[in-house]
Amino acid sequence: MNLKEALWSKTTDSNEPPSASSARDPESEAAAAAATSAVEELVNSLKKQRIYREVTLALRTGLRDARAECSFLRVRGLRFLLKSLRSIAQSDSSISLFSQTQSIPEFQVVPVLFEHSLKETADEKVGSLDHIFSVEPMKVKSPSTDSEVALALRVLEGCCLLHPESTYLAHQHKAITVLMNVLSTRGVLEQGACLDALISIMLDSSANQMDFEACNGIEEVAELIRDKQVDENLRLKCGEFLLLLIGHVNGRERSPMATIHEEVRRLLGEKSASLIWAASQFGSTLDPDQRLTALHIQARRVLESLDLY
């Protein structure tokens, strides 16, 4: 989805200075100012309605495919949703309108993700054999592929960052349990996306933080980062995860994860834990690009400290 500027939103005011013969009295100037203000309000209202239509159309189109029975259709829908979220993130007005849509069940993205692409497969018991003797074919839903799960996690991350209340919807669908299962059973592609999604759904969400602690999430991440047989990029991603997580909960005495420092120290050792704590304080005054570069550098140092000791 590309939010384009409408033709009627462009101003047509002339930059030529008014001549002396066109001078107006105060009442005429006040009336002209009022008319100009009314026109601007109308233009802004039309622009807002246009953006809302584009946002809702993008969500309706993407969610339709994301609910499909076939995996390749769901992947297409997830790609469209991800592209739309990136476009929405470029404008504060679009973000505000997107947040409004997430209060409408028809347009809510997070529940669709957990009901389809992120739904845990389990051996379902056959309740009856009616479909065998019926003329109508039985609907078979194709399992989620690796790329589909990774895309769904990226969409989940985007929704929670743009609309913080989506973390509550994620909690209702036991998001932490689902994501921890992805982290322990899936491949590198999904695991990397999973770590990013975990950070986004735990931001300012006490309920999800408590679930993460109950699932022994820190132990899972520590096990991955300690294992030298694990892909190095994934280990670096684990280091970035710990830096972001500790940096976020640091200094919050009432945080459900207030004991995270002790857990990291127990699992990774005193020296690595101290390095993670010190490095997590970086970049508060840096721009986003510099902050991201600093995060990569500090994660690399954490990894080197683990391999050294």
N, C-alpha and C positions, 0 to 999 in steps of 0.2 A: 504494500500500500504506500503510495506517494502522495503526501498532502500538498496539493498545488494551490497556488494563490489564485483566487477567483478573479475574473476580469472586472467585475463590478467593484472590487475592493481597491482598485487603483485610483488614486486621486487625480483629478484633472485641473487642479488650480493652476492658474497662470502665474509666473514669477515676475511679470512686468509690473512696475510700480504704477499705481493709479494716477491719472492726470488730475490737475487741479479742478477741471470742470466736472469731475466725477465725485467730488467730495460729498459726503453724506452727513446728515444731521445725526445727533446721538440716538434718536429713536430709530432711524433707519439702520444704523450700525448695530443696535441691540437686536432688532428684528432679524438682520442678516446673520448675526452670531447665533441666535436661537435656531434659525433654520439650518445653519451649518452643523450645529450640535445634534439636531434631530437626524440629519442625514448620516452623520458619523455613527450615531447609535444604531440606526437601521442597518448600515453596512456591517458593523460589528456583530449585530444579531444574526444577519444572514451568513456571515462568515462562520459564526459559532455553529449554526445549524448545518452548514455544509460539512464542517469537520466532524460533527457528531454523526452525520449520515455516512461519511467515509469510514469512521471508526467502527460503527455498528455493522456496516456492510462487510468490512474486512473480518470482523469477528464471526459474523454469521457464515461467511464463506469458509473460513479456516476451520471452525468448529464442526461444520457439516462433514468435511472430510475426516476430521480427527475422530469422529464417532463411527467411521466406516468399519465394516467387517474385515476388509482386506488391508494388510499391512502397508502396501504401497500407496493406497489412498490416504491412510493415516499419516504416512511420512509426508505426502504432499501437503496435507492440511497443516502439519506441524511446521513445515518450512515456511508456509505462507503466514502462519501466526507469528513465527519468529521474525520474519521480515517486517511484518506490521508493527510489532513491538519496538523494533529498532527505529522505525519511522516515527512512531508515537513519542518515543523518548526525546526527540529533537525539539519538542515544543511543550512548554508548560501548559498551554491551553489544551493540547491533545492529551497530556497526562491526566489533567483534571477530568476531561470527558471520559477517558478510559476508566478512571476510578469510579465515575458515576455508573458506567455500564456494569461494573462488577457487583453491583448491588441487585442486578436483575438476573434471576436464575438462568434465563435463556442465553445470556452472554457470558456467564461465568466460565472461565477457562480452567481453573485448577481442578474442579470436580471431574471434568471431562478427561483430564490427563490421568487421574488415578482410577477412573472407571474403565479406561481403555488401554492406552499405551503403557502405563505403569502398574496395571493390574497384575498382581502376583498369580502366576499360573499354579493351579493345584488340581489334583485328581478329583474331578467332580463325579459324585455318585449319580448313576442313572435312576431317576425317580420312576420312570415308566418306560414301556416299550412301544408306546403309541406311535412314535415316529417311524417305527419299522413297518407297521401295517398301514400307515397313512399314505395318501397320495402326494401330499405336500412334502417337498424335500426339507431335510433338517438343516438349519442354519449352522454353519461352521465358521468360527472366527479364527483367523490366522494368528499365530503367536507373534509377539513383538520382536522385531529384529534388533540387532545391536545399535544400528543407526537410528532406529525409531526411539529407543529408550534414551539415547544420548540427546536427541532433538527434544524429546519431552522434558528432560531435565533442564535444558537450556531455556525452554519456554517457561517452565516453572520458576526458574531463577529470575527471568525478566518480569514475570507477573508480580512476584513478591517484592522486587526492587521498585517497580513503578506504583504498586498498590499494596502498601504494608498490611492492610487487612486481609490480603490473600493468605498470609501466614496462618490466620485462624481457620480458613477453609482447609488449608493443608493439614492442620492439626486434626480436624474432624475426620480426615481420611487416613489418619495414622501415618503421616508422611515420614517421620523419622524412622519408624520400623521398616517401611518400604525402602527407603534410601539406604539404610544400613544393610539391608539384604542385597541391594544392588552393589554396594561397596565390597561386600564379601564374596559375591558369586559371579559378577560380571567381568568383562574385559577392561583393558586400560582406557579405551575411549569412553565407556560409560562411567568408570570410576572417577576419571578426571572431571567430567561434567557433574557427577554426584557430589564431589567435594565443594564445588562452587555453589550448587543448589543448597547444600546443607547450611552454608554460611548465610545465604539469603533468607531461608525460612527460619533461622534462629535469631535474626536481627530483631532486638526488642520484643522477642516472643518468649516469655517465661515458660509457657506450656511446652513449646518445642524444645527449649533448653533442658527442661526437666526430663522429657522423653529421651533426649540424647544422652543424658547422664544415666538414665535407667537402662539404656541399651549398651552401656559401657563403650560409648562412641570413641572416647579418647584412647582406650586400649586398642580398638580396631585400627585407628589411624597410626598409633605408635607402632603397632605390629608391622604395618606396611612400610613405614619410613625406616624401620630398623632392618628390614629384610633386603640384603644386597642383591638378591636374585630378582627383585621387583624392578620393573622398568624405571630408569633414572628419572624420566620426566614425571612419572607418577609420584615418585619419592619427593621430587621438588614441589609438586602440587600439594603433597601432604605437609611439607614445611610451610608453604604459603598459608595453608589452612590453619595450622597452629598459630602462626603469627597473627593472622586476622582475628581468630577466635579469642586469643588471650588479650590482644589489643582492645577488643571490643568490650570484654567483661572486666578488664582491669579497672580497679578503683570503684567497682559497684558492690558495696558490701552486701546488699540484699539480693544479689544475683543468684539464681538457682545453681550457677556453676562457680560459686565463689571459691571452691576448693580445687579449681582446675590446676593451679600452680603446683599444689602438692602432688596431684596425680601425674603431671608431666615430669616432675622431679623424680618420682618413684619409677616411672616407666622408662625415662630416657637418661637419667643420671643428673647429678647436680650441675655439671659444667654445661651440658647441652640445654638444660632447663633455664639456667641463668642467661645463656646467650639468647634463647628464645624470648625470655621476658624483656631483656634489654632491647633487643631488635624490634620487638613489637611496638615500641614507642616511637618509631621512625615516622617521618614524612607528614606530620600534621600541618605544616605550612607549605608543602610542595603542591604543585599542580598535578592533575591526575596522571599525566604521562610520566612525570618524575617519580610519583608515588609508586606506580606500577614497576618502574625500573628498579627502584629501591627495594621493593618487595621481592623481586627475583634475586637480587644480590644477597639479601639477608637470608632467603631460603637456601641459597647455595651454601652460605656459611654454616647454617644449621646442619645441612647434610654433611659437610666436611668435618664438622665437629663430631658427629656421630660415627663417621668412618675412622676418625683419628683415635677416639678413645674406646 
